Amino acid sequence: MATVSVQHHQMFIDGKDVDSSDVFEIRSPATEQIVCTMAKGTVEHADLAVDAARRAFDRGEWARMPKDERSQVMKRIADRLGADMEQFIEAEIGPNGATVRQATGFHVGLAAPHFLHFAEQAATFEFEQDVPTAAYPTISMNRIRREPLGVCAAIVPWNFPLVLGIWKIGPALAAGNSVVVKVDEKTPLSLLRLAQVAHEEGVPAGVLNVVTGDGAEVGARLASHPGVDKVAFTGSTAVGREIMRLASGTVKKCSLELGGKAPVILLDDADLDIAVDGALFGCMLYSGQICESGTRLLVPEDQHDEVVERLVERASTIKLGDPNDYDTDMGPVISGRQKERILGYFEQARADGATFALGGGVPEGPEFAEGHWIEPTIITGVTNEMQIAREEIFGPALVVLTYKTVEEALEIANDSDYGLTAGIWSGDYERALEIAAQMRAGTVWINNWHQVDPALPFGGYKQSGVGRELGPDALNEYTEVKHVHVDLTQDKDGHIFDILLSTPAK
């Protein structure tokens, strides 16, 4: 029998493809078949990438490039993200199991406009500002400068590698930094291609590097590396704590976008036709594998049965299947390990007394014999103390809780270690805004979900993270602030040196 060859990909360091002696097998979560192989990086490769990034920064080709020119290069990259969209979709959905519709709308569809936003910021960001000051004690001119940090490490997860990578790469490049991206071993292809495109469009060698490797080895090295000035990470809260600990060794800047367990308060005046569909969209998109998913639905006690009935009816229409089929609504979860983890949560929920109104297992049918599949799942009879209501499942599971008063709903909503996102469904905007002001979350969506705009900040309260990505201040996270003072006093007598030197000079 003839052997079917698969494409092999290498890392991208200092403007060149770099191989290694070991490889990752990239497998489709829908079929478990090998998509390709990828060079497996080590600490030595991380060090090579950091050294290349530092040399590029010190040369200044990118860091000291006029900001309008830097912006133009980045705009060309954004254009390529749009023009080569089909290529990026293929690179994204083969390894991560997203449906082609979802990838077109989110995984890759957002990439070009988000990168363009940072390209525009590169030209408009205020890198220097003169500050008027009082004439006392001496006349002076003062300037605030925002300067690039140097070398930034971006550690990116598997669920939205291209877009979440751009959230880190975009502002870092716009500010003039060099970047080392550590991609997840399951989904390296789209960011690898982005680095190659950036080099083709004029980003100098060494400015944008992509390495692979195990997180506990390569990711940890980047977080602790003395040559790295900032680490930006998206992933679990547990790993985020470790990243912060490792970064503290060199007191480097650190931004963390971590886990969530978002509450969704359905008010008694909500339009249920919209709210039910919206709640499922907020929870089930990408099989629930989004940190900001709305996974705890808080329902008025007297509306519980009607809402659950509607949820079950609508969720039952979600079509699972081949991610490459445009008619497919939902694909597999990322891996066998994740599948078993989700099923473990379901088993514990049953032991805790929860009821499964829908799903709770693996879908039936020969088409699901291979791959990593979980049914859309609606869980009722849940209290906020149960594990299923407190921990991030990262699967297509919506837990339904009840409340008697809005005050009780807010208490339940805020009773969480997380605070990434939250939501409200209501027909009364003023009422919803009053409730939103009391929710402890970095983003509160009213009558929608998954609405992420590059012009608006994204990040979490509590253990959902540190810092914000996106928004008007995104470049602040990738710059140092320098105050330059120029004293304009023309003669010695006008100075205040006599505070120390009371004896006149001869």
C-alpha positions in Angstrom: 0.0 0.0 0.0 1.4 3.4 -1.0 2.2 5.8 1.9 0.3 9.1 1.8 2.7 11.9 2.4 1.7 14.9 4.5 3.1 18.4 4.4 5.7 19.3 6.9 5.9 22.9 8.4 8.9 24.5 10.0 9.2 27.3 12.6 9.9 30.9 11.4 12.9 32.5 13.1 14.9 35.5 11.9 13.2 35.6 8.5 13.9 31.9 7.8 12.3 28.5 8.1 13.8 26.5 11.0 13.3 22.8 11.4 13.9 20.6 14.4 14.7 17.0 15.0 11.3 16.3 16.6 7.8 16.9 15.2 4.2 17.4 16.2 1.5 15.6 14.4 -1.4 18.0 13.6 -4.6 16.0 13.6 -8.1 16.9 12.6 -10.4 16.9 15.6 -13.3 15.8 13.3 -11.6 12.7 11.9 -8.4 12.2 13.9 -6.5 12.0 10.6 -3.1 13.7 10.3 -3.4 17.1 8.6 0.3 17.8 8.5 3.4 17.7 10.7 5.1 20.6 12.4 8.6 21.1 13.7 8.7 20.8 17.5 10.6 23.6 19.1 12.7 23.5 22.2 14.2 26.0 24.7 17.1 26.4 22.3 14.7 27.5 19.6 13.0 29.9 22.0 16.5 31.4 22.7 17.3 31.7 19.0 14.1 33.5 18.4 14.6 35.9 21.3 18.1 36.6 20.2 16.9 37.3 16.7 14.2 39.6 17.9 16.7 41.5 20.1 19.1 42.0 17.3 16.4 43.2 15.0 15.2 45.6 17.7 18.7 47.0 18.3 19.3 47.5 14.6 16.2 49.7 14.6 15.0 49.0 11.1 11.5 48.5 12.5 11.7 50.2 15.9 12.9 53.5 14.4 11.1 53.3 11.2 8.9 56.4 10.7 5.5 55.6 12.1 3.7 56.3 8.8 5.9 53.9 7.0 5.4 51.2 9.7 1.7 51.8 9.3 1.9 51.3 5.5 3.7 47.9 5.9 1.0 46.8 8.4 -1.8 47.9 6.0 -0.3 45.7 3.3 -0.4 42.8 5.7 -4.0 43.5 6.5 -4.7 43.5 2.8 -3.1 40.1 2.4 -5.2 38.7 5.3 -8.3 39.7 3.3 -7.0 38.6 -0.2 -5.7 35.3 1.1 -8.7 34.6 3.3 -9.4 31.1 1.9 -5.9 30.1 2.5 -6.1 31.3 6.1 -9.4 29.5 6.6 -7.9 26.2 5.5 -5.0 26.7 7.8 -7.3 27.4 10.7 -10.1 24.9 10.5 -8.1 21.8 9.5 -6.4 21.7 12.9 -9.0 23.3 15.2 -12.3 21.9 14.0 -14.2 25.2 13.6 -16.9 25.2 11.0 -16.3 27.0 7.7 -19.1 29.4 8.4 -17.7 30.2 11.8 -14.2 30.6 10.5 -15.4 32.9 7.8 -17.3 35.1 10.2 -15.0 35.0 13.2 -11.7 33.0 13.2 -10.4 34.5 9.9 -13.2 37.0 9.1 -12.1 39.3 12.0 -8.4 39.0 11.2 -8.0 41.6 8.5 -10.1 44.4 10.1 -8.5 43.8 13.5 -5.0 44.0 12.0 -6.0 47.0 10.0 -7.1 48.7 13.2 -3.6 48.4 14.6 -2.1 49.4 11.3 -4.0 52.7 11.6 -3.1 53.1 15.2 0.6 52.8 14.2 0.1 56.1 12.3 -2.2 57.9 14.7 -0.9 56.9 18.2 0.6 59.8 20.2 4.1 58.6 20.8 5.2 62.1 22.0 3.4 64.7 23.9 4.6 68.1 25.2 3.2 68.9 28.6 2.9 72.5 29.8 4.2 73.0 33.3 4.4 75.8 35.9 7.4 78.2 35.8 8.2 77.3 39.4 10.8 76.3 40.6 12.5 76.7 37.2 11.4 77.3 33.7 11.4 74.0 31.8 10.1 72.1 28.7 8.8 68.6 29.4 8.0 65.9 27.0 6.3 62.5 27.5 7.5 59.8 25.2 6.1 56.4 24.6 8.8 54.1 23.4 8.7 50.4 22.3 9.5 47.9 25.0 11.9 45.8 23.0 11.1 42.1 22.7 7.5 40.9 23.3 6.5 37.3 23.7 3.0 36.3 22.7 1.7 32.9 23.9 -1.4 32.1 22.0 -4.1 29.4 22.5 -5.6 26.9 20.1 -9.2 28.2 19.8 -8.7 31.5 17.9 -5.0 31.4 17.1 -5.0 34.0 14.3 -7.3 36.6 15.9 -5.9 36.3 19.4 -2.4 36.3 18.0 -3.2 39.5 16.1 -4.5 41.1 19.4 -0.9 40.8 20.6 1.2 41.0 17.4 -0.7 44.0 16.1 -0.2 46.5 18.9 3.4 45.2 19.5 4.4 45.8 15.9 2.5 49.1 15.7 4.5 50.4 18.7 7.8 49.3 17.1 8.6 46.1 19.1 10.0 42.8 17.9 7.8 39.8 18.7 8.3 36.1 19.4 5.0 34.1 19.1 4.7 30.8 20.8 1.8 29.0 19.0 -0.2 26.1 20.4 1.1 22.7 19.1 -2.4 21.8 17.9 -3.0 24.9 15.8 0.2 26.5 14.5 -0.6 27.0 10.8 -2.5 30.3 10.5 0.0 32.3 12.6 2.9 30.7 10.9 1.5 31.9 7.6 0.9 35.4 9.0 4.6 35.6 10.0 5.6 34.6 6.4 3.2 37.2 4.9 4.5 39.9 7.2 8.1 39.2 6.1 7.0 39.2 2.4 5.3 42.6 2.9 8.3 44.3 4.4 8.6 43.4 8.1 12.4 43.0 8.6 13.9 39.6 9.5 13.8 38.9 13.2 11.0 41.3 14.0 8.3 38.6 13.9 9.2 35.1 14.8 7.1 31.9 15.4 8.2 29.1 17.6 6.5 25.9 18.7 7.0 23.5 21.6 5.4 22.3 24.8 4.0 25.1 26.9 5.7 23.9 30.1 9.1 24.0 28.3 9.0 26.7 25.6 6.2 28.9 26.9 7.8 28.9 30.4 11.2 29.8 28.9 9.7 32.8 27.1 7.9 34.0 30.3 11.1 33.8 32.3 13.6 34.8 29.6 15.7 37.8 30.7 15.8 39.0 27.1 12.0 39.3 26.9 10.5 42.6 28.0 6.8 41.7 28.0 4.7 38.5 27.9 1.1 38.5 26.7 -0.8 35.3 27.2 -4.3 34.0 26.5 -5.3 30.7 28.1 -6.4 29.1 31.4 -6.3 30.9 34.7 -4.0 28.1 36.2 -1.4 28.6 33.4 -1.8 32.4 33.7 -0.8 32.2 37.4 2.4 30.3 36.4 3.2 32.8 33.6 2.9 35.7 36.1 5.1 33.9 38.6 7.8 33.2 35.9 7.6 36.8 34.6 8.1 38.2 38.1 11.7 36.8 38.1 12.7 39.6 35.7 9.9 42.0 36.7 8.7 42.1 33.0 5.4 43.5 31.9 2.6 40.9 31.8 -0.9 40.9 30.3 -3.1 38.0 30.8 -6.5 37.1 29.3 -7.7 34.1 31.2 -10.8 32.0 31.9 -14.4 32.8 32.3 -17.7 31.5 33.6 -20.0 34.2 32.2 -23.4 34.9 33.8 -26.4 35.8 31.6 -29.3 37.4 33.3 -32.6 36.9 31.4 -35.0 39.5 32.7 -38.7 39.0 32.9 -39.3 41.6 30.1 -37.0 39.9 27.6 -38.3 38.8 24.2 -37.8 35.1 24.5 -37.7 34.5 20.7 -34.6 36.6 20.6 -33.2 35.7 24.0 -33.3 32.0 23.6 -31.5 32.0 20.3 -29.1 34.6 21.7 -28.3 32.5 24.8 -27.5 29.5 22.6 -25.4 31.6 20.3 -23.5 32.9 23.3 -22.8 29.5 24.7 -22.7 27.0 21.9 -20.6 28.8 19.3 -17.5 26.8 18.5 -18.8 24.0 20.7 -18.5 26.4 23.7 -14.7 26.6 23.4 -14.5 30.4 23.9 -13.4 31.9 27.2 -16.0 34.6 27.0 -19.0 32.2 26.4 -22.2 32.8 28.3 -22.4 29.5 30.2 -24.6 30.4 33.2 -28.2 31.4 32.3 -30.1 33.0 35.1 -33.8 32.7 34.6 -36.8 34.1 36.6 -38.2 31.3 38.6 -41.7 31.5 37.2 -40.3 31.4 33.6 -38.0 28.5 34.1 -40.1 25.7 32.4 -41.0 27.8 29.4 -37.4 29.0 28.9 -35.9 25.4 29.2 -38.5 24.1 26.8 -37.6 26.7 24.2 -33.9 26.1 24.8 -34.2 22.4 24.2 -36.4 22.9 21.1 -33.9 25.3 19.5 -30.7 23.5 20.6 -32.1 20.3 19.2 -31.9 21.9 15.7 -28.1 22.5 15.9 -26.6 20.4 13.2 -23.3 18.6 14.1 -21.1 17.4 11.3 -18.2 18.0 8.9 -16.7 21.4 9.6 -16.0 21.9 5.9 -19.7 21.6 5.1 -21.3 25.0 4.9 -24.5 23.6 6.4 -22.8 22.4 9.5 -23.7 24.4 12.6 -21.2 22.9 15.1 -18.1 20.8 14.9 -16.1 18.7 17.3 -14.2 19.7 20.4 -10.5 20.1 20.0 -9.1 16.8 21.3 -9.9 13.5 23.0 -8.5 14.9 26.2 -10.9 17.8 26.1 -13.8 15.5 25.3 -13.1 13.3 28.3 -12.7 16.4 30.5 -16.1 17.6 29.5 -17.7 14.2 30.0 -16.1 14.2 33.5 -17.9 17.4 34.3 -21.2 15.9 33.1 -20.7 12.9 35.3 -20.0 15.1 38.4 -23.0 17.2 37.6 -25.2 14.1 37.6 -23.7 13.0 40.9 -24.4 16.5 42.3 -28.1 16.2 41.4 -28.3 18.2 38.2 -30.7 17.2 35.4 -29.9 17.0 31.8 -32.7 18.4 29.8 -30.8 17.8 26.5 -27.6 16.1 25.6 -24.9 15.2 28.1 -22.9 12.8 26.1 -21.6 11.8 22.6 -23.9 12.1 19.6 -25.1 8.9 18.1 -24.4 7.9 14.5 -21.5 6.4 12.4 -20.4 9.8 11.4 -19.3 10.4 15.0 -17.4 7.2 15.5 -14.2 9.1 14.8 -13.2 12.5 16.1 -14.1 14.3 19.3 -17.8 15.0 19.6 -20.0 16.3 22.3 -23.8 17.0 22.0 -25.3 20.4 22.6 -26.2 20.1 26.3 -28.7 21.9 28.5 -28.4 21.3 32.3 -31.1 22.2 34.8 -31.6 21.8 38.6 -28.3 23.6 39.1 -27.2 25.7 42.0 -24.3 28.1 41.9 -22.3 26.0 44.4 -22.1 23.0 42.0 -18.8 22.4 40.2 -20.7 22.6 36.8 -21.7 26.2 37.7 -18.3 27.4 39.0 -15.6 25.9 36.7 -14.9 26.6 33.1 -16.1 23.5 31.1 -15.0 24.7 27.6 -17.7 22.6 25.9 -21.2 23.1 24.5 -23.0 23.1 27.9 -25.4 25.7 29.2 -26.4 25.5 32.9 -29.7 27.1 33.9 -30.2 28.6 37.3 -33.2 30.4 38.7 -33.7 33.6 40.7 -36.6 35.3 42.5 -35.4 38.9 42.4 -33.0 40.9 40.4 -30.9 41.4 43.5 -30.6 37.7 43.9 -29.7 37.4 40.2 -26.9 39.9 40.6 -25.6 38.1 43.7 -25.5 34.8 41.8 -23.9 36.4 38.7 -21.1 38.0 40.7 -20.5 35.0 42.9 -17.6 33.7 40.7 -13.8 33.7 40.7 -14.1 35.0 37.1 -15.2 38.3 35.6 -14.4 38.2 31.9 -17.8 38.8 30.4 -21.5 39.0 31.4 -24.8 39.6 29.6 -28.4 40.7 30.0 -31.5 40.0 27.9 -34.1 42.7 28.4 -36.6 44.9 26.5 -35.9 47.8 28.8 -32.5 49.3 27.9 -32.4 51.7 30.9 -33.1 48.9 33.3 -30.5 46.7 31.7 -27.9 49.5 31.9 -28.5 49.9 35.6 -28.0 46.2 36.1 -24.9 46.1 33.9 -23.3 48.7 36.1 -23.5 46.3 39.0 -22.0 43.3 37.2 -18.3 42.5 37.9 -17.1 41.8 34.4 -14.8 43.5 31.9 -17.5 43.4 29.1 -21.2 43.3 29.6 -23.3 42.6 26.5 -27.0 43.6 26.4 -29.1 41.7 23.9 -26.2 40.1 22.1 -23.0 38.1 22.6 -19.5 37.7 21.1 -19.5 41.4 20.0 -15.7 42.2 20.0 -14.6 45.5 18.4 -10.9 46.3 18.1 -11.7 49.9 19.0 -13.0 48.8 22.4 -11.1 47.2 25.3 -11.4 43.5 26.2 -10.2 41.8 29.4 -11.4 40.6 32.7 -12.0 41.4 36.4 -10.8 39.1 39.2 -9.1 35.9 38.0 -10.1 36.4 34.4 -6.9 38.4 33.8 -4.6 41.4 34.0 -4.7 44.3 31.6 -6.8 44.9 28.5 -6.4 44.0 24.8 -7.9 46.1 22.0 -9.3 49.5 22.5 -7.8 53.0 22.2 -5.1 52.3 24.8 -3.9 49.0 23.4 -0.5 50.3 22.4 0.1 51.5 26.0 0.6 47.9 27.0 3.5 47.6 24.5 5.3 50.8 25.3 7.3 52.3 28.2 6.7 55.9 29.3 9.6 58.2 29.4 9.6 61.8 30.8 12.2 64.1 29.2 12.9 67.3 31.1 14.7 70.3 29.5 15.6 73.1 31.9 15.4 76.5 30.2 17.1 78.5 32.9 19.9 80.6 31.3 22.0 81.6 34.3 23.2 80.0 37.5 21.4 82.4 39.8 18.1 81.3 38.4 18.7 77.7 39.5 17.8 76.2 42.9 21.2 74.7 43.5 21.6 76.6 46.7 19.3 74.2 48.4 22.4 72.1 48.6 25.3 74.4 47.7 25.0 77.4 50.0 28.6 78.6 49.6 29.0 80.7 46.4 31.3 79.4 43.8 34.5 81.3 43.3 
